[in-house]
Structure formats: C-alpha cells, structure tokens
Amino acid sequence: MNAQRRFRHGDPVGPLARTPEQWKAWALTIGQRPFRGTQIFQWLHARQQLDPDGMTDVPKAVRALLKTELEQHVPTLERVHEAADGTRKLVLRLTDHSAVESVLIPMDAEDKGEDDTELEDEQDQACAQKQRVTECVSTQAGCAMGCVFCASGHPGLLRHLTPDEIIAQVLIGRALLKPSQRLSNIVLMGMGEPLHNYDATVHAIQLMNCQEGLALSSRRITISTVGLVPQIDQLGKDFQGRIGLAISLHAADDAVRTRLLPINRRYPLQMLMQALRRYPLPPRRRLTIEIALIDGVNDSEQMARSLVALLRGIPVKINLIPLNPVPHTALRPPSEQRVEAFQEVLTRSGLSCFIRRRRGDDISAACGQLAGHPTSLIRQEPSPPRS
C-alpha cells in the first residue's frame, strides 16, 4: 500500500477483514464448500486463533493457504509493556516494518460513571463477574493532524492502516486477556485520526459488530476525532448515532484551539458545534468531550465558563485529562487545584464532568503518548506465540 493510500469501500481486503460472506466465496474459489469459510471466520474472530495450525477441523491444505495469506497481512505482536496499574501496551510490527501501538486498559470501581454502557453490564450477571477491559486501538501509523501535545502526530502521517491491521489489534488484544477479564469496550483513540481513514475504520467496526465473531455492540465502540465535520455527518448517517462519538475539543476559543489543533482553521468551533447538534444520538446517549488541560493555556476558570456556553443544549459528558507530557513539547499539566477548579465550574453549571485518571503513563501508554516506538519499561512480558 502506498504510504498515503487510503482503503476505500469496495477495495480488496486481506483475510482478517473478510466478512463471513466473503469467506464463503473464498472457500468456493479453492474448491471447498461455503461452510468452510464460515468455519475459518469463526476461528479467526470468535476464537482469535490467528495461527492456522491451531484450526483443528480445517483441512491441512487449506491451513497452508491460510498461513501464507495471514503472513502477508497480519501484524506481529512484537512486545507487551505492562504498567504498575495493570495497563498493557501492545507494540505491533506491521508487514512493512512500521509499528503501531494499542493499549489494554483494565477498568475498576473508580471508573464508574464514565461509561454509558455500565447499566447494561450490571444487569448481566455473567458480565458483572469479570473485570471490564477497554482496548484503545490505532487507525494510522503516525497522524496528519499535527496536534501540538500529541506524540502520535510528531512524525506526521506515515500511512493509513488497512482494515486487517485495525481489526488485528482487537483480535490480538482479546487473546491476551486473563480468564478473569473480558473485552467490554473499544475506543478508537490510539495513533491516528480515525475519521481521516474513514472507510477502513468503518469496515473494521462492522467486523467487530459481526455476531459470528467478536459480537461487540456498536454502543461499546467509541470513535475519537479532532472534528472532521463531513466525516462526523457521514458517521451519523452510517450508524444512526449507535457508535459513540468523542470530540477532542481542548478549548472553547478558536484562537486557542487553532494553536493546539491546526484542523480548527478548516473546521472552526461554530461549524463543529453545528455538526454535533446534527449528530443523531439515541435516547440516553451522550457525546463525549475531551479536554486535555495544559498549564497556562486552556486551564482558566474563564475557559471553563466559555466551555459551558459553547456546549449549552448539547447532551455531553466531559472528560478532563491533565496533560500527559511528551518529549517534543515543553507543555505541562496544571496543578491538581486548577484542574479541580475547572471541574467545579462545569459541574456547578449542571454538566457531567470527570477527571480522567492517568493510565499507563509510566510506559508511555496514556492519552497522547502513543508513538509506535520502544519505551522504557516498568515490567515487560515476552510476546506470546501466535496461537
């Protein structure tokens, strides 16, 4: 794939990105009956068996064909970094030797209230008995958006990921879960801007939804965007608001936001707010607004009051993220007192607002720190075999 070539709907896909119907058609091309394709899809997606040698009821000749295909398309799990808080960062080596990172984030009682799907979990006794894990997934190697506080965009856009490379992160991540854990949510908040790689991202989401495979509800998948307005509108049409939408807002003032996020020149706040008002939210669903608080830049109480005015009438919950430092910038997080004062202005106005706890910052796995390169470790696990 050319570095800047984006997957488009209808393009050929690799083995992990085939739908069940495409697998049935593939089976026919090699002289097998359609059920063989269904079998393979379930091995890959429902059981996360990415090594064909482990597909015990698939003929040996078919497994040999699969092995060749998978080697050409599937990333290799190169390294797993584990933080003191149990967060794990996966470093995946792509077939062209680029690297991307995804993160497994264990959730606990302190995270209660931040996730709109919690009520469903509490009503499902089987779910309640296992620890929820959210996986943060990448959609690009590098990023073209140029946000000044984010490590992912520092090298620029290296290339768009294919649907295979996006869904592979989820399959590999789920296979690494402990027996006491379950994959409850996917957040497309890793390296890259998901809506800049729209068709590949949507194709991967549709595979996550597939009942014969991962069977993840759209309600449990969230896309984070810096605010690409046409794609926000398209996402609303394609999923009718069933996909969670998180907006990397970071400022309620165009001048400050443009300084932090250059995309604001193309889609300024007024245009973005109009898109959010158009987004077709189902009952009891809210948009997520993300604010990375930066000392002396966007952390004033006046900025908080401006945010209240900007978001008036839009159903939102707000995540305040004290900035996670990255090597290429001198920007720093505010004091705890300033973060709490900012939150107080928002909550007094009636807005639902949470201060996000740092997760995995000791292994550079926190928000804004993913960069696709090795990290100093607290603890490192060996890569498990691909089976």
Wavefront OBJ file of the C-alpha trace (Angstrom):
o trace
v 0.000 0.000 0.000
v 1.268 3.463 -0.894
v 2.120 5.480 2.241
v -0.769 7.889 1.711
v -3.147 5.410 0.030
v -6.392 5.030 1.947
v -8.579 1.962 1.861
v -11.839 2.687 0.059
v -15.113 0.826 0.344
v -15.043 -1.991 -2.207
v -11.247 -2.376 -2.249
v -9.854 -5.906 -1.875
v -9.187 -6.906 1.733
v -6.867 -9.347 3.439
v -8.003 -12.417 5.377
v -8.808 -10.767 8.716
v -11.023 -8.163 7.045
v -13.136 -10.605 5.037
v -16.780 -10.745 6.031
v -18.477 -14.123 6.560
v -19.979 -13.872 3.066
v -16.570 -13.109 1.560
v -15.126 -16.119 3.370
v -17.825 -18.342 1.879
v -16.955 -17.037 -1.589
v -13.247 -17.605 -0.888
v -13.942 -21.195 0.100
v -15.653 -21.829 -3.234
v -12.624 -20.473 -5.139
v -10.407 -23.167 -3.586
v -12.885 -25.983 -4.167
v -14.331 -26.061 -0.653
v -17.952 -25.815 0.433
v -19.165 -22.439 1.812
v -19.368 -23.726 5.397
v -15.561 -23.942 5.387
v -15.387 -20.166 5.027
v -17.753 -19.695 7.980
v -15.586 -22.067 9.997
v -12.438 -20.057 9.274
v -14.115 -16.728 10.097
v -15.179 -18.105 13.480
v -11.689 -19.431 14.196
v -10.198 -16.009 13.478
v -12.799 -13.713 15.033
v -14.689 -15.676 17.686
v -11.685 -17.655 18.972
v -8.867 -15.267 17.978
v -6.931 -18.212 16.541
v -4.522 -16.457 14.175
v -2.277 -19.487 13.647
v -3.917 -21.822 11.100
v -2.099 -24.809 12.635
v -4.491 -24.462 15.571
v -7.600 -24.733 13.368
v -8.002 -28.416 14.077
v -11.095 -29.084 11.941
v -9.776 -27.299 8.831
v -8.023 -29.464 6.180
v -4.235 -29.246 6.139
v -4.093 -27.927 2.563
v -6.489 -25.102 3.424
v -4.448 -24.250 6.514
v -1.326 -23.962 4.354
v -3.067 -21.457 2.065
v -4.269 -19.505 5.087
v -0.822 -19.374 6.649
v 0.626 -17.740 3.531
v -2.183 -15.171 3.404
v -2.012 -14.302 7.082
v 1.752 -13.804 6.956
v 1.235 -11.204 4.207
v -1.393 -9.187 6.075
v -1.341 -9.723 9.849
v 0.842 -7.645 12.208
v 3.193 -9.407 14.596
v 2.958 -8.792 18.328
v 6.498 -7.611 18.983
v 6.342 -6.547 22.612
v 3.995 -6.116 25.571
v 4.716 -3.409 28.140
v 2.898 -3.612 31.470
v 2.396 -0.603 33.743
v 2.168 -0.623 37.511
v -1.619 -0.132 37.275
v -2.116 -3.203 35.052
v -2.440 -1.274 31.786
v -0.709 -3.118 28.945
v 0.663 -1.523 25.790
v 0.997 -3.765 22.742
v 3.616 -2.905 20.128
v 2.613 -4.395 16.782
v 5.011 -4.671 13.859
v 3.256 -4.313 10.511
v 4.290 -6.291 7.447
v 6.132 -3.240 6.026
v 8.047 -2.949 9.356
v 6.118 0.129 10.540
v 4.977 -0.095 14.168
v 1.711 0.833 15.844
v 0.561 0.585 19.434
v -2.679 -0.355 21.127
v -3.498 -0.377 24.834
v -5.465 -2.726 27.104
v -6.916 -0.719 29.995
v -8.423 -2.622 32.953
v -11.381 -0.799 34.484
v -12.354 -0.771 38.153
v -14.829 0.790 40.596
v -13.152 4.200 40.343
v -14.112 4.341 36.664
v -17.808 4.002 37.489
v -19.911 6.692 35.847
v -17.644 7.397 32.894
v -19.105 4.642 30.701
v -22.695 4.877 29.465
v -22.836 1.074 28.977
v -22.299 0.256 32.673
v -26.003 -0.240 33.371
v -26.144 -2.998 30.757
v -23.178 -4.690 32.463
v -24.809 -4.544 35.888
v -27.967 -6.157 34.505
v -25.926 -9.036 33.037
v -24.722 -11.202 35.926
v -22.161 -13.045 33.793
v -20.634 -9.723 32.714
v -20.578 -8.379 36.258
v -18.378 -11.252 37.428
v -15.481 -10.350 35.118
v -13.267 -7.267 35.090
v -14.043 -4.971 32.185
v -11.170 -4.110 29.843
v -11.225 -1.304 27.290
v -8.891 -1.526 24.315
v -7.556 1.662 22.741
v -6.957 0.973 19.034
v -4.886 2.801 16.391
v -6.095 3.587 12.859
v -2.953 5.144 11.328
v 0.809 4.928 11.694
v 1.581 8.488 12.696
v -1.026 11.206 12.179
v -1.564 14.175 9.868
v -3.493 16.366 12.324
v -0.467 17.960 13.991
v -1.934 18.448 17.493
v 0.890 20.101 19.412
v 0.600 17.992 22.578
v 0.322 14.545 20.936
v 3.243 12.200 20.291
v 1.414 10.272 17.561
v 1.453 13.194 15.154
v 5.022 14.318 15.798
v 6.456 12.362 12.803
v 3.456 13.233 10.607
v 1.349 10.649 8.810
v 3.420 7.605 7.878
v 0.499 5.671 6.428
v -3.124 4.667 6.852
v -3.817 1.263 8.378
v -5.790 -1.331 6.464
v -8.970 -2.868 7.901
v -6.915 -6.024 8.568
v -4.402 -4.060 10.647
v -7.127 -2.326 12.657
v -9.136 -5.461 13.459
v -5.915 -7.406 14.165
v -5.243 -5.162 17.166
v -8.588 -6.169 18.665
v -8.157 -9.888 17.993
v -4.616 -9.932 19.393
v -5.646 -7.823 22.387
v -8.604 -10.024 23.246
v -6.438 -13.143 23.062
v -4.155 -11.623 25.721
v -6.912 -11.109 28.303
v -6.767 -13.015 31.568
v -9.539 -15.529 32.343
v -10.934 -13.053 34.887
v -11.226 -10.289 32.266
v -13.484 -9.544 29.309
v -13.184 -7.073 26.457
v -16.093 -4.718 27.133
v -15.311 -1.619 25.061
v -13.266 -0.457 22.081
v -12.096 3.142 21.814
v -10.594 4.231 18.506
v -8.361 6.746 20.259
v -4.897 5.367 19.566
v -2.450 6.548 16.925
v -4.055 8.474 14.073
v -7.330 10.261 13.308
v -9.967 7.540 12.707
v -12.186 9.715 10.514
v -9.212 10.542 8.257
v -9.109 6.809 7.473
v -12.875 6.560 7.373
v -13.644 3.540 5.188
v -11.035 1.287 6.814
v -12.238 2.292 10.281
v -15.893 1.648 9.425
v -15.064 -1.711 7.824
v -13.213 -2.771 10.996
v -16.146 -1.653 13.181
v -18.570 -3.700 11.090
v -16.365 -6.746 11.674
v -16.341 -6.050 15.430
v -20.153 -5.976 15.318
v -20.411 -9.314 13.493
v -22.384 -11.841 15.552
v -20.365 -14.800 14.222
v -17.192 -13.183 15.558
v -16.449 -10.651 18.298
v -20.145 -9.682 18.558
v -19.358 -6.264 20.054
v -22.355 -3.946 20.169
v -21.937 -0.592 18.422
v -22.783 1.001 21.791
v -19.488 -0.339 23.099
v -17.375 1.260 20.379
v -16.298 4.907 20.504
v -14.535 6.948 17.834
v -12.479 9.948 18.898
v -11.991 12.757 16.386
v -10.416 16.197 16.293
v -13.535 17.330 14.450
v -13.618 16.377 10.763
v -17.101 17.734 10.118
v -18.039 15.944 6.842
v -16.988 12.593 8.288
v -18.895 13.231 11.536
v -22.009 13.769 9.432
v -21.288 10.599 7.448
v -20.753 8.570 10.627
v -24.122 9.739 11.911
v -25.795 8.603 8.690
v -23.981 5.270 8.548
v -24.628 4.231 12.160
v -27.557 6.460 13.213
v -25.673 7.525 16.318
v -25.147 3.985 17.618
v -21.364 4.492 17.580
v -20.070 6.561 20.485
v -18.503 9.845 19.408
v -15.786 11.618 21.384
v -14.599 15.071 20.348
v -11.042 16.185 21.073
v -12.110 19.746 21.797
v -9.453 21.070 24.203
v -10.567 24.724 24.036
v -13.737 26.801 23.776
v -11.941 29.628 21.995
v -10.993 29.481 18.297
v -7.631 31.191 18.760
v -6.511 28.792 21.493
v -7.933 25.731 19.743
v -6.211 26.623 16.467
v -2.923 26.943 18.333
v -3.390 23.442 19.771
v -5.190 21.751 16.852
v -4.402 23.171 13.387
v -7.522 21.446 11.966
v -9.558 24.177 13.682
v -8.636 26.510 10.802
v -10.654 24.296 8.444
v -13.452 23.376 10.856
v -13.752 26.150 13.470
v -15.817 25.793 16.610
v -19.097 27.128 15.247
v -19.005 24.636 12.357
v -18.057 21.794 14.703
v -20.839 22.606 17.182
v -23.376 22.588 14.354
v -22.198 19.096 13.395
v -22.553 17.896 16.996
v -26.094 19.241 17.177
v -26.893 17.302 13.984
v -25.422 14.031 15.238
v -28.337 11.574 15.715
v -27.976 10.425 19.317
v -30.227 7.594 20.543
v -32.116 8.110 23.842
v -29.909 8.332 26.956
v -26.718 8.598 24.902
v -24.302 11.498 25.149
v -21.352 12.810 23.209
v -18.004 12.776 24.983
v -15.994 15.992 25.073
v -12.275 15.596 25.750
v -10.254 18.434 27.226
v -6.506 17.965 27.712
v -5.776 20.609 30.334
v -2.496 22.454 29.794
v -0.913 24.747 32.338
v -1.378 28.397 31.400
v -3.013 27.610 28.047
v -6.580 26.349 28.476
v -6.979 25.727 32.210
v -8.521 29.007 33.399
v -11.945 29.270 35.008
v -12.872 31.707 32.226
v -12.154 28.968 29.673
v -14.401 26.650 31.693
v -17.213 29.223 31.607
v -16.744 29.610 27.852
v -16.991 25.841 27.523
v -20.311 25.845 29.396
v -21.686 28.442 26.982
v -20.325 26.634 23.912
v -21.886 23.279 24.827
v -25.234 24.582 26.028
v -28.079 22.390 24.769
v -25.842 19.529 23.560
v -26.068 16.241 25.535
v -22.463 15.728 26.628
v -20.232 14.297 29.285
v -16.804 15.877 29.688
v -13.506 14.119 30.327
v -10.816 16.379 31.747
v -7.363 14.988 31.017
v -4.434 16.627 32.814
v -1.863 16.735 30.019
v 0.383 13.709 29.740
v 3.851 15.084 28.904
v 5.501 14.016 25.635
v 9.159 14.509 24.649
v 8.765 17.019 21.807
v 6.988 19.773 23.763
v 7.535 21.783 26.942
v 3.781 21.931 27.662
v 2.865 20.661 31.119
v -0.292 19.758 33.078
v -1.861 22.238 35.515
v -1.795 21.739 39.266
v -4.396 19.453 40.796
v -6.060 22.508 42.334
v -6.514 24.188 38.942
v -7.937 21.003 37.430
v -10.453 20.719 40.269
v -11.381 24.407 39.967
v -12.023 23.902 36.244
v -14.201 20.880 37.008
v -16.118 22.824 39.667
v -17.184 25.471 37.144
v -18.525 22.760 34.838
v -20.346 20.725 37.475
v -21.940 23.838 39.008
v -23.442 24.532 35.594
v -25.011 21.055 35.522
v -22.540 19.405 33.144
v -21.430 15.830 33.799
v -17.657 16.035 34.177
v -14.951 13.531 35.129
v -11.231 13.925 35.717
v -9.645 11.038 33.860
v -7.146 9.086 35.887
v -3.758 8.572 34.314
v -3.412 5.058 32.980
v -0.142 3.609 31.771
v 1.811 6.877 31.802
v 4.829 5.018 33.224
v 5.062 3.077 29.925
v 4.027 5.973 27.650
v 0.609 4.393 27.084
v -1.515 7.303 28.331
v -3.610 9.651 26.206
v -1.411 11.446 23.648
v 1.700 9.350 24.324
v 1.420 6.563 21.723
v 4.157 6.879 19.137
v 4.929 3.410 17.781
v 8.415 3.023 19.217
v 10.086 1.200 22.146
v 9.554 2.512 25.662
v 11.378 2.406 28.993
v 9.613 -0.308 30.956
v 8.429 -0.958 34.467
v 7.778 -4.563 33.547
v 7.912 -6.305 30.190
v 6.143 -9.503 29.209
v 7.540 -11.712 26.460
v 5.452 -11.837 23.318
v 3.165 -14.886 23.404
v 3.136 -17.309 20.473
v 0.622 -16.522 17.721
v -1.902 -19.189 18.607
l 1 2 3 4 5 6 7 8 9 10 11 12 13 14 15 16 17 18 19 20 21 22 23 24 25 26 27 28 29 30 31 32 33 34 35 36 37 38 39 40 41 42 43 44 45 46 47 48 49 50 51 52 53 54 55 56 57 58 59 60 61 62 63 64 65 66 67 68 69 70 71 72 73 74 75 76 77 78 79 80 81 82 83 84 85 86 87 88 89 90 91 92 93 94 95 96 97 98 99 100 101 102 103 104 105 106 107 108 109 110 111 112 113 114 115 116 117 118 119 120 121 122 123 124 125 126 127 128 129 130 131 132 133 134 135 136 137 138 139 140 141 142 143 144 145 146 147 148 149 150 151 152 153 154 155 156 157 158 159 160 161 162 163 164 165 166 167 168 169 170 171 172 173 174 175 176 177 178 179 180 181 182 183 184 185 186 187 188 189 190 191 192 193 194 195 196 197 198 199 200 201 202 203 204 205 206 207 208 209 210 211 212 213 214 215 216 217 218 219 220 221 222 223 224 225 226 227 228 229 230 231 232 233 234 235 236 237 238 239 240 241 242 243 244 245 246 247 248 249 250 251 252 253 254 255 256 257 258 259 260 261 262 263 264 265 266 267 268 269 270 271 272 273 274 275 276 277 278 279 280 281 282 283 284 285 286 287 288 289 290 291 292 293 294 295 296 297 298 299 300 301 302 303 304 305 306 307 308 309 310 311 312 313 314 315 316 317 318 319 320 321 322 323 324 325 326 327 328 329 330 331 332 333 334 335 336 337 338 339 340 341 342 343 344 345 346 347 348 349 350 351 352 353 354 355 356 357 358 359 360 361 362 363 364 365 366 367 368 369 370 371 372 373 374 375 376 377 378 379 380 381 382 383 384 385 386 387
